[in-house]
């Protein structure tokens, strides 16, 4: 869906877009000093590094910077789930951390409002979602997609579905994001006004809703000849939350229950170039 009237100040979004562009314009050696590692999924993701989780297909053509909900290293939850912890914050560009956190706080508010409304529409007490998002695994990826030659093989990011509850993204004026509606083969451009937000349903919310809300396949193909920048926010519940339908599922709906930490860990681990998915139930490339 596309929403307007979300209340995120234009300056908050434009400041973040500015520091994202500045960060990716830094020399490669400076960015690489902040690279993600297998034991800390935070920091710089080199261009073409990550492969689809299924290990089928070429590496995606983006470079990124991964951030998770900031958690102090002494917080006991870090011992319970290794996906928690402090972020890596680059010292350049100036104002990077402040711009990210200001926008993140606004997205937290928008996500909470949307989840309340979606719960009411399902006949579910909104408090169920609110409890699930205490100490969440919510995360954000800052992205730079270099232009692809028209007709070139590969993707900015391959066709997939998000495994989270909700994804919120400010539209980039360059375009290049495509979605596929349920039951159709056609990919359509996810166009939105500059003052709007694009919101995507993820697998967790589809499962919670018993299929009433649909997790939508999407991809990025940047054939515009311009650099594309994006900063999707992924609303993910706490690691130990068990996702199971909260209402009577639609007839024919079949999706296994899942635990947030298991899914998140599997997706992270199977992204690495020399790794393969252990449990293909969690493969977001499955359409």
N, C-alpha and C positions, 0 to 999 in steps of 0.2 A: 504494500500500500504506500501511498504518498500522503504525508500529513503537512498541514500548514498550521499557523497559530501555535507552534510548539514552544515559543517563548525563549529560544536560545538567541541571545543578542548576535546581530550580524558581525559585530566586532570580535566576539569570542571565536566564531568560526573562521573569520578571515585571518586572525592572529595565528591560529593553529595552522591553517593552510600555508601561511607565510613561513613559519618555522620548519614545516615539513619540507617545503621546497628548498630552504636554505640548508637543512641537514643533508639531504641527498645530493646537494651540489658540492659538498665537502670532498676533499681528496679521498680516494679509496682506502689508503693506508690508515687514515684517521677513523673512518667508519669501521674498518675491519678490526681495529683495536677494541671495539665494543661488541664483537660478534657473539651471537648466541652459542651456547655449548649444550651438550647432552644433559648436563646436570643443572642447567639454568636456562630455561626457555624464555630468556629476555635479552633484548639487544638487537644488533644488526644482523639482517639476513641478506647475504650477497645475491647479486643478480643471477638467476638461473640455478640457485642452490637446491631448493626444495622440489621434490618430485610429487606427483599425485600419490595419495596414500596407498592406492592399489598397486603402485609401481608400474602401471601401464601408461605409456605416453611419455613425451618429452618433459623436461623440467619447465616449470612456469617461468615466464619472462617478466619478473618483477624483482625489485629489491625492497626490503621492508625493515621495519624496526618494531619489535614486539614488546608490549607492555602488559602487565597484569595488575589487578587491583593491588595497590601498595600495601604490603604487610611487613611489619617489623620482624626481623630475623629471630627475635626472642619470643614471638608469639607461639604458644603451644601448638597452634594449628599447623605450623610448619613441620612439626614432627609427625603429625597425623597424615599429611599429604604433601609430597615434595613439589607440588606445583605452586605452592604459596611461597612468598618471600619478597624481599625488596627489589625494586627495579634498578636497572642501570640507567643513570641520567647523564647524558652528554653535557659537557660544559659549554659547547657551542652548537647551535647559535644561542646567543643570549636570550633568556626568557623561554627556553624550550620546555622545561618542567612546568613552569607556571601556565603556559599556554595549553599544554596537554591536560593538566589537572582541572583548569577552569572549564574546558570543554567537557571533560569526563564527568564532572559534577553535574553539568546540565543534562548530559545524556542519562545519568542515573535517575534524575528527576523525571525525564520524559519516559524512560522505560518503566518506572514505577507507576506512572499515571496510565500508561497503555496496559500494563499487566492488570491493574485494578479493573479497568474497563472490560478487558477480555475475560477476566474471571466472572464479572457480573453477567456478561452475555452468555456464559456457559452455565450460569446458576451455581457458581462456586464462590465460597467465601474468599474475598480478596486477601484475607489474612493468611491463607494457605501459601500464596505466592510470596507475600511479604516475609514470612518465616523462612521460606526456602532461599531467599536472597540475603540472609544475614551471613556475613563473611563469605561473599560469593567468589567464584572463579571468573568473574567478569574480566574481559581483556580487550585490548585494542591493538590493531596492527596499522602502523603508518606505512603507506605504500607509494612506490614510484614505478610506473609502467612506462618504459621507453617506447617510442613509436615502433610499430611493426610495419614492415612493407606490405602494401595491399596484396592479398592473396597468399601471404606467407603462411606456412604451416605453424602449428602451435598456438598457444594462448597466452595472454597476459596472466590469466589464471584459468585453469581447466574447468569444464562443467562440473558442478558439485552442488550439494545442499549443505547448509550450515547445520552443525550439530547442537547449537545453542538453543535458547528460548526465543530471543529476539535479536536481530541485527539492525543497528541504526547507522545510516551513512548519509552525510551531506553530499549532494550530487556535485560531481566535478563538471565544470562547463565544457570540458573536452569531450565527455561522453565515453562510450565504449563498454558500458555495463549492459548485459542482456539477461532476460529472464525467460523461462519457458512455463507456460501455464499447464496445469494438470490435464493429461489426456491429449495434449497437442504436441506436434513435432516442431512447430514454428518457434523460433527465437525472436523475441521482440525487444526493442531498445527500451531500457528503463529510464525514460525521460522524466524530468521533474523540474518545476520552476526553481530558480536560484534560492528562493526563500523557504523552500520546502525541505523535508527529510524523506529519504526512502527507507522504509521499514520492511524487513523480511522476517517471515516466520521460520524458525528452525525446527529440527527434529524433536527437541525436547518439548516444545509447546504443542507440536502435532500429537505427540504421545499423550501428554497431559489432557488434551482435548478429545482424545479418542478419534481423531481424524477430522474433526470439524474445522480445525485450522490446518492449513496445508503447508508443509515445508517445500519451498519453491526452488527448483534448480536455477542456477545462474552461472554466468561466466563473464570474463573480460577479454575483449579483443580490441586492442588499441591500434587501429589502422588509420588514425586521424593525421598522422604526421607530426603530432605534438606530444610532449610529455604529459602523462596523466598522473595526478596525485589524488590519493584517497586516504581516509582514516576511519574505517569501519569500527564500530563499537559493538562488542558481542556480550550480550547479557546472559551470564551463565550462573546457575545456582551454586550453593555451597557443595563441596566435594562429596558429602555423605548423603545427599538428597537422592532418594529413590524415585525415579520418574515412572509413574503408572497412571492410566486413565483416571481422571477425577469425575467423570460422568459416563453415562452409558455410551460405549463406542458406536460409531456409525456401522451399519451392517457391512460386513466384509472387511472391516479395518483389522489389520494384523500387523502389529509391531511389538516386538518384545520389550518388556520393561527394561530399564537401564539405570545404572548408578552414575551420577555425574562425574565423579572422579575417575571411574574406569574408562568412560568414553573419552574424557579430556586427555588422560594419560596415553591411551592408545593412539589417538590422532596425533599427538605430539611426537611420540616415538616412531610412528610409521612414516613420518614426513621425511626423515633423514634419507639421503640418497642410497645408502647401503643397507636400508632396513625394509622390511616387508610387513604388511599388516598381520597381526597375530589373530585378530578376531574380525572377520570381514563384515560382521553385523554393524560395525562402526565406520565403515568406509563411506565417506560423504560423496564419493564419486558415483555411488550407486543411485541411479535415477529411476 
